[in-house]
Amino acid sequence: MRLIHTADWHLGRRLKGVDRTPEIAAALEQLLHQAKTLQVDAVLIAGDIFDIPNPTAAAERVAYQFFCGLEQANIPAVAIAGNHDSAYRIDSIANLLSLAGVRALGKPRRGDEGGAIVLDTASGKLCVGAMPFASERRLLDAATLWQNDDGEYQRIYREIVSYLLQDLGQCFRDDCVNVLMAHLTIDGARLAYSEVPYYTRSTYALAADILPAAAQYIALGHIHAYQSIPNPTPTYYPGSLIQLDFGEAQQKKGFCLVTVEPGKTAEVEFHPLGCQRPLQVIRCAGKNLEDTLAEHQYDPGFLKVIVELDSPRLGLADEVRQICPQTLQIEAIYPESFTGVQRPVTAEPQPFDPVEEFYHYYQERLERNPSDLVVEAFEKLYKTMREKNLGKATSN
């Protein structure tokens, strides 16, 4: 049996105001072509189909066209919700998606309540233990969150997730190819740093030993860098479908091709997909800015340009974009003697951003983006409370 394992499409994604949906659509066209050419038996989509809970009509159209293409090729699919998707939305359209041969799951559930999905494929039966993203705010009740300290409710959350995963493993059958598919973070996974930081650390960083040993292959989503996770069972993140952010610049993107039969260990190959608008980070000194940029004037992708300067340079952005109009981000770096601190260039873990975390919390709970006025009100409230707490700490 041959399976395609893909994840983290993020349809509707915007980078510095540019809609990346056309690029993702082009990648999905390639993916559909590969599914037909390789004569795969099923496609597994491990979450984050969309970039926001309430996606645009254009983003939805691309996803549904892909699913219809699979149905026309008689290739079934299983899809789960990620942390960017609306679990309620995915569940609400699951019956419609089933008409296109897609079994979709929004909220986590036990195996006998719909979490274990059995498909009849051209090469035999496939059992998928499907584990969508499990939000701690939805998995735990308010009393658990309020009455326990951080360490205790983290332990309770992990116990519930572990129970659900093991329960899915109990549904595997000897006459099937058995696959676990989940949208989660395994502790120690190599991050691309384009993921939402809150959902990749602390409570959400789970040990690999919670994954059921009975699976022949474990298909993960959520982390945007392709990688194998150390585990007795072949366990992989396929990574995002395109380079979503400059932290992913020059990374190869693609999908996992899984070859497996009942009772045997899966074999996994990474198949790259072409990038329509690849991301690239260019670093240059202010004195040779024009010469360096001229080399990239006709690059087909988007650029982030880092310029080393001795002092601020008036009109830098206009100067860069006059030569390379495809530049989306410009960063000036000054010597330590000028600023006192050398700014890092390489991608690093992002610090806690309360406004960003509120934004994602609002999306998750209300299934829509907060207005600018709501975000502004939260920011003011946060600053007021922070200043109040700092004042108390100083007085003590």
Secondary structure, 3 states (H helix, E strand, C coil): CEEEEECCCCECCEECCEECHHHHHHHHHHHHHHHHHCCCCEEEECCCCECCCCCCHHHHHHHHHHHHHHHHCCCCEEEECCCCCCHHHHHHCHHHHHCCCEEEECCCCCHHHCCEEEEEECCEEEEEEEECCCCHHHHCCHHHHHHCCHHHHHHHHHHHHHHHHHHHHCCCCCCEEEEEEEECEECCCCCCCCCCHHHHCHHHEECHHHCCCCCCEEEEECCCCCEECCCCCCEEECCCCCCCCHHHCCCCEEEEEEECCCCCCCEEEEEEECCCCCEEEEEEEHHHHHHHHHCCCCCCCEEEEEEECCCCCCCHHHHHHHHCCCEEEEEEECCHHHHCCCCCCCCCCCCCCHHHHHHHHHHHHHCCCCCHHHHHHHHHHHHHHHHHHHHHHHHC
